[in-house]
Amino acid sequence: MKRLLLAAAAATMAGAPALAADMGRRAQPYYGPPPAQLFNWTGFYVGSNAGWGWGSAMGADPSGYLIGLQAGYNFQYASGLLAGLESDIAISGIEGSGAAGTFGLDYLGTVRGRLGYAMDRYLAYGTAGLAYGRGDVSFAGLSNEQTHVGYALGAGVEAMIAPNITARLEYLYVDLGRETYTTTLGQARASFDANIVRTALNYKF
């Protein structure tokens, strides 16, 4: 019996250092994988757009395509609020005929501010600014061109679809005001306003 007690005591003393070493080790915390990095919209971008416009001018309802280019800059705040500036220009096939003649829009450009809210890779925004374009009035064989200046306002949604590539769907209301044209019947005043729906692709630097 005495020998058994001495053997047990010796085994206990031999295991004590190992137990003490195990107790001295601290468990390492598990932090998990790093969170996914949120997309940031800040920076310059360039791209192309295409769409359809329809409106009114000289008693007619002109409509047609628009194809163009745009460039701009966005700044995204930490809250998700986004402010930006964009300029675009497009060739236009918008045209229509009425009793007072035929009105066509040769090109359309805008310089607009943008204000929106970004949710990671998605953006919703409103936009407003200057619009300009060249109108062409034809009546009884006489054609006359004039430059119109007015305003544009609208809204859109945009999303990142690939690294540095975003896609957009946008609506604009454009009012180019009224200009005086020379026709075979004398001076004629022509105004133009239109609704435009277009898509766009942008490359963000």
N, C-alpha and C positions, 0 to 999 in steps of 0.2 A: 504493500500500500504506500509506504513511504517513497519507494522508488517511482511509483506512478505519479505521485504528487510532484516530485522533483522534475519529472519529464514534462508534465503539463506546464509547470512554471517556466521551464526553459523554452518551450515552444511559444508561450505567450510573449516572453521577453524578446525572442527572435523576430516575431511578427510585428512588434510595436513600432520599430522604425519605419517599416513599410507603410503601416497604417497612418503614422504621423505624416509621412510624405504625401500620401493620397489626400489627407485632410488639408494639407497646405496648398494643394492645387485649386485654383478658382475656375469655375466653369466659364467658358468663353460665350458671350451673348451672341445670338443669331439675329442678324439684321435683315436678312432676306435680300433679294435682288434690288439694285438701285431703281428708283422710280423712273418711268419713261420721261424723256425730255419733251417739254411742250414746244410746239412749233411757234416761232416768233415771226411776226409779219413785218418787222422793221427792216427797211432797206429799199433799194431801187428795183424796178422791174420794167420789162418791155414785153410787148406781145402784139397779137393780132385779134381782130374782131370781125364778125359778120352777123347781119341781121336783116330785118324787114321793117319798113316804115310806111305809115299811111296818115294822111292828113287832109287839109283843105287849103285851096288857093284859087282865087279868081273864079269862084263859083264851081270849081271842079274838086274832085276827090283824088288827088295824085297818090300813088303808092309805088313801091318798088324796093329793090335791095340796097344794102350798104355793105361795103367791104373796106376795112381800114386797119390802121395801126395805132397803138397807144403806148405811152410811157408815163411812169409816175414814181412817187416815193411815199412810203407809209412809215408812220412812227407809232409803235404800240406801247402803251403805258402798262405798268405793272398790274393795274386793275383790270386790264383787258380792253379798255377804251382805245380806239384807234383813230388817228387823224392822218389825212393824206392829201396829196395834190396830184392831179392827173391831167394830161393833155392827150387828145386824140384827133385824128383826121381820117375821113373816109370818102372814097368815091361813091357816087350815088346814082342809082337808076330810078329814083322816084320821079314819076311823071304822070300827068293827067290833063285831060282836055275838057273845056267847058264852053259856054256861049261866048265868053270874052277872049278865048284863045287857049293855047296850050302852055302849061307851066311845068318846068322841069327843074330839079335841083341837081346841079353838077357835082358838088361836094359839100360836105358838112364837117365842121370841126368844133371842138369844145375845149375849154380850160375850166376844170371844176375842182372844187374841194370835196373831200370825202370824210364822213364822220360815221364810225361804226363801233361794233363790239365784237371782239374775237373770242371764240371758244375753242382753244387749241387749234386744230386745223380747219376750222370753219369760221366764216366771217359774214355778218349781216351789216349793211351800211345804207346810208342815205347820201345823196350827192346833189350839188347845185353849183351853177357858175355861168360863165359866158359861153354863148354859142354863135357861130358865124357860118355863112355858106353863100354860094353863088347861085342865084336863080336865073332861069332862061325863059323868057316869054316870047311866044311865036303867035302871030295873028296875020292872016292874009298875006303870007309870004315874007313878012318882016320879023326878024329875030333880034332881040335885045337882051343883054346880060347886065345884071346888077348884083352887087355884094350886099347881103343882109347881115345885120348884127342883132342879136337878141339874147335869150337866156335858155338854159336847160336845167331841169331838175328831175330827180328820179330816185330809184332804190335798186339794190341788188343783193345777191348772195354769192359767195365765193368759197372754194374749198381747195385744199392741197391734195392733188391726185397722184403725185409722184414727187421724188426729191426735187425741190426747187421749181416745180411746175404747178400752177394753180389754174382752175377752170371757173368760169363766172357766167351767171345769167343775170341780165340787167334790163331794166325798163327806164326809158327817158321820155319826158315830155319836152318838146322843143318849140319855142316861139321865136321866129326870126323877124318879127315886126313887119313893117310896111315900107316898100320902096317904089320909086316912080320909074316906069318903063315907057319907052317911046314905041308907039305902034302906028299902023297905017291910019288909025282914027285919031291920032294925037297922043297926048300923055295919058297913061293909065297907072293907077296905084294898085299894087299887088302885095298882099300879105301872105305869109305861110306859117302854118303851125302843124306839128306832126307828133304822132306816138311812135316810138321806136322800141322794138324788142330785139335784143342781140345777145349772142354768146361770145365769149372771149377766152383765149389761152394766154397765160403770162409766164415768163421766166423770171424768177426772183434771184437777184445777185446776193 
